[in-house]
Structure formats: C-alpha cells, structure tokens
Amino acid sequence: MAALPGPPSFLAKFIPPSQPTTPGRQLPTSIPLPVLPAVEAAKRLAAFAAVDQNIGLEHKIIGVGSGSTVPYVVDRIVAQGPAANSDRVFVPTSFQSKELIIKAGLVLGDVDQYPRLDVTIDGADEVDDELNSIKGGGACQLREKVLAEAADTWIIVADYRKNSKVLGTTWKKGIPIEVVPFAYATVLRDLAKAGAPEILPDGTPGLTLRMGKMKAGPVITDNGNFVIDAPFPVEMMKDPAGLLRRIKMMTGVVEVGLFCDMAKAAYFGNEDGSVQIRRVDGSVETLSSVPDTPVLAQQAA
Ligand SMILES: O=C[C@H](O)[C@H](O)[C@H](O)COP(=O)(O)O
C-alpha cells in the first residue's frame, strides 16, 4: 500500500484538539517519554499496555474510542510504526476520535464499511468488579456501544480512579442516557419514577438534562440527540444489567451508558507506574512497568 497521506491542513488549522494536549502526546516515540502529572501518566500506562497486548500485526480493523485516555492509545498505535499501520483501517466512535485518527495520519474507515472489527479500545468513567462500566461522560456512548459490539475484542483503558467494585462509587454524576430531543421530558419523568433522585443526599443535583458549556441549552450528541445524567441508589447500581434493560425500554431512549458483559479486559494505570489488568475470566495481572517503546515497532520495521 502507498504511504499514508498526512492530515489535511485545514483540520489542524481550524479545529483545536477536543482534549487538552499534553507534552507526552506530542512525542509518542520519544525516549524517555516526558514526565506527566500522575493521572495523565496513569492513563498513558493503561493505554500503552492495552495496545501492546491487544493490537498485533494481524489486527487490521481497529475501533478507536473516545475520551482523554484514548489519545494515548492512538500514540502507541502510531509508535508501532508505519509498516504496522500501512494496511490497517481505524473506525472512530466520535467526532473526537475521527479527528485523532486523521491528525495521526492513519486511514479512516466507517462502521458501515466494516461492521466487524478486530479490536476496539475505549475509555470508561467507572468499571465494576465484573467489568461492567459506565460510559458517556463525553456523550459518545451510542457510537461507542456500536463499536464495542462490532469488535471481536473490546478493551477498556482507564486510570486508577475508575477501578471500582460497584458502579456509582466514584462516578457520581449518574448514568449517561442518550435520548431523542422530543422525548426528553417524558424520559426524565420515567427515570424519576424508576428511582433516580432529583437531588442527591449531599444536596447536589441528581437527575439532570446535560447542559452545554459555552453554549446556551443542552448538550447535543454527535447523533443530534440530548443526554440525561441519571444517578441511581447503590442497591440498583449493583445490578447494572437489570437497570440497563429497564432504562432501554423507556420510549425515546436511544442508548444507555451502561456497558454490561462486553469487555474482555480492563487496563488500569496506577500512580506507582504499574498497570493492573482485570480479565473477563476473573484473572488479575499486574505489570510493574510498561516500556517506552512498543516491541511491535521493532518487529514491524
Ligand atoms: O463519552 C465518552 C466516553 O464514554 C469516554 O470513553 C469516557 O467518558 C471516559 O473518558 P476519559 O478517558 O476522558 O475519562
């Protein structure tokens, strides 16, 4: 295949990065990598380890998730080298990941061309002890779930703050729910009836229509819909699959940011430089460190 085209200049010029660009992101192949604040370093560790263990030369169709951890996934894929990436196609879960793929000079594809993917790697807002997760902090949960289901292997990458036993322990904002605009009021009513409180015990807002920042009115998803954030009592969060089924049945709900029984593994970067890997079979592995350079880059060269 011919050399990959570079990113169109108009994108770089007019579209600022969706996520803050850190020094570490600008130099994916530099050795040693720049020192990052603890949480950013943990995200990078998780992403690097997940790519090293799950994206090999045989993987050609790759789903790219959304959020602030995924840029490090793209960095590590790029660091595998041009030979490894020359015949791969990357399918985005959001405007943000589409932009990451283009700016990295990787080949962009769509799920209607590639309804089966080899691997998708994505972030999460919180992960429980059975690898169920809350997603949608960036309002991308619909496309993310499509690409999670389309992939033979779906992998989560996150920092240590997301590593929980029960969902809702650290992510207090509630379950992100994408709804068609016409039905948001009736869905809010249905969610309240189902047990989502309007005010949380600490006095902060509970069930809410997510509002835009620097924009009057609600957040609009990449699909033109609204997002409701619905916190539920801990007893209900202990059964995420049951809660997912119940919310999904509400008329007007497009997708629910609960991902149940989907992940093959979750990679958590830790403050001490280690990575904990929890797999669907219940096994737990800890890597004490992650190399700066991917081994695959040497194989592919
Ligand atoms: O809608 C956004 C996605 O579900 C993200 O993957 C999720 O919010 C995690 O993002 P981050 O890695 O920035 O915490």
The ligand as an SDF file (V2000), in Angstrom:
LIG
                    3D

 14 13  0  0  0  0  0  0  0  0999 V2000
  -18.4580    9.5870   26.1450 O   0  0  0  0  0  0  0  0  0  0  0  0
  -17.3060    9.4150   26.4810 C   0  0  0  0  0  0  0  0  0  0  0  0
  -16.6990    8.1270   26.7050 C   0  0  0  0  0  0  0  0  0  0  0  0
  -17.5480    7.1290   27.1790 O   0  0  0  0  0  0  0  0  0  0  0  0
  -15.3490    8.1130   27.4020 C   0  0  0  0  0  0  0  0  0  0  0  0
  -14.7100    6.9620   26.9720 O   0  0  0  0  0  0  0  0  0  0  0  0
  -15.4440    8.1280   28.9100 C   0  0  0  0  0  0  0  0  0  0  0  0
  -16.1590    9.2730   29.3180 O   0  0  0  0  0  0  0  0  0  0  0  0
  -14.0620    8.1020   29.5830 C   0  0  0  0  0  0  0  0  0  0  0  0
  -13.3420    9.2390   29.2510 O   0  0  0  0  0  0  0  0  0  0  0  0
  -11.9480    9.6050   29.9360 P   0  0  0  0  0  0  0  0  0  0  0  0
  -10.9520    8.6200   29.4350 O   0  0  0  0  0  0  0  0  0  0  0  0
  -11.7010   11.0130   29.4890 O   0  0  0  0  0  0  0  0  0  0  0  0
  -12.1540    9.5400   31.4120 O   0  0  0  0  0  0  0  0  0  0  0  0
  1  2  2  0
  2  3  1  0
  3  4  1  0
  3  5  1  0
  5  6  1  0
  5  7  1  0
  7  8  1  0
  7  9  1  0
  9 10  1  0
 10 11  1  0
 11 12  2  0
 11 13  1  0
 11 14  1  0
M  END
$$$$
